[in-house]
């Protein structure tokens, strides 16, 4: 992304402002930093003032690289010393300094990384700039006399005191080789994460566009008129622009009186977009839902088509998406479809990523449905519809005291990455950035993937999971049947604890020191270093200790203000998101610092820890029903037994064991990772929950939730027997309706969105594309269109719902889908699907295991 340089004025003074983003400016060949100043709620752009330049490293000498000196873009080649973590030694490398990042990492043949073997040539230039200057996004800086310097905001004495009492007295630094380095790390983290989070001024933007029925407008072409622009700002700003389209009634105004509605004549669309651009420019942050792919590119291309001058357009077009020239753009679709946010920050409360589903789950609100085609809405209905979308988008950032905005700030502080990158990228990128920052800080050369790969050759133990390169967590055989009063014990942050306690990192597992080989890791042929703290171990370990010993307690401290408690809750949640993913990243081949022995060592110690804990349980008379990776299901234990287990886990293995949940009853089938539990409050946990997937036909979804309601009422064994009967009856009734073709077509539809145009599918043709190809005879289809189809008897096996008839339904296929979706419920209750439907039993399924 580029910023117009003539608009980046030299700043002589700036009040303390938070660094929020960074980018690269092509014309001036320099890094640009974006600071948010909370008192004026303004964004300041700062251009590099030290003449920093892009570079990469080579292990060839400057003499061997002499041929590069002839290039105009190569400014300097010099020898520098770097620490090589793999061999634990200092080495000399050549630093090649150039005048623009494309000279190193461009995709053309002349770029340096395509000509010679290079190190650190795949890091974005603005990231390199942040790492080298040790600038931390989310931290405060000020400018005096044109100089940029860090500024620490004041932290209350009570919080400082809590740091001492909650943390220092509990910090478990015994496992660290250099305890002082570990404590220093924790102190720096606490100082950074306790910095106040400002209220961020922001605007949410949503647009409506004319379209032909069933066809999604293409943002690249932007042929259709923009009919409405909804704008909702954090300072009570509420505005909606509406284009008076031909033959459309004005209708009645249902909007709140403080929401300003402006109508534009049909020939004034250009003015409407230009007015919206002026408002967008006033806000430092702009929030959209799928604005990367649709709203912003559409506005940019439509403005160009209508002849709005580029200097009046606040947007900048990249290859596939648009962003802001000056402000910071956050696309919530990208953020909320990030699995780490979905699972760890929002407890998987939504299963698909549409604005409607996410808003329903997190806000308890929905999109407006007038039950009419969009082109049949009155002008005021269009206004209301569009404003409501902008409001939902805004409220996703403001609910729970600006939870999501605050999470992004905290994760940016940890990941050392621009907030807009955090919002768009996955957790492996956050952890990569954090580790790269630390390498640079310590003057260590970041190793290449091939170097790490080479160290793993011929040293691996046998993997037992198909398609996995190493053994995963331990899964203990479940004890089939229904069990009442089951306590699930959870090893808190098991893998992060192991990484810390065992000092696991790519440079410490199988380190080069002969004397360390005695520190063997159980169940593997690996060892770990006893001379140096591992980089991953010290980072993950310090974050883990902070979360467990400090932030969890601070977030409950009653003497602090609500605002302070809210911040510590957010920090604790952000740390949970990162810690839960930290181990997975180490064992993921896409991760640049992926090192198989470190991943294998982590799971091996995990298995060993759980097996030893199970032995302890059996020794003290506790019945273990099931174990899965970092959880143990134990039957009706006493308070005393639980306490003893917790103490032993800490003493013997350095890990924290805690109660995760208590089930009123739990049903275990003979299959691993397949169980059903009901908590005391009646919440039903079904491992896997296929029935909630967004494309599942409506009739199956409804049945699935009906069955969960039945299960939530069970309190005794007698209730359970009745529930099995009820569940069988409900499934049988639904099955009969399917076979009799009595279910309405709309409840049988599978709904899938086109991720590309149907013509782009050549090799494999998925079912929804087969349906789409039949629709093409009626209308044109593009990327983003939703295809609703049903399964039919004759070829090609599917038909768009618009063209289908009841008698064509393939009942057998729907029965198969019904069976596979409900299997998690039926198999964990030992119900046989064919028996429920009155068909002959299959051999081997004759016995009910609790009869």
Order of alpha helices (4+ residues) and beta strands (2+ residues): beta-beta-beta-beta-beta-beta-alpha-alpha-beta-beta-alpha-alpha-beta-beta-beta-beta-alpha-beta-alpha-beta-beta-beta-alpha-alpha-alpha-alpha-alpha-alpha-beta-beta-alpha-alpha-alpha-alpha-beta-beta-alpha-beta-beta-beta-alpha-alpha-beta-alpha-beta-beta-alpha-alpha
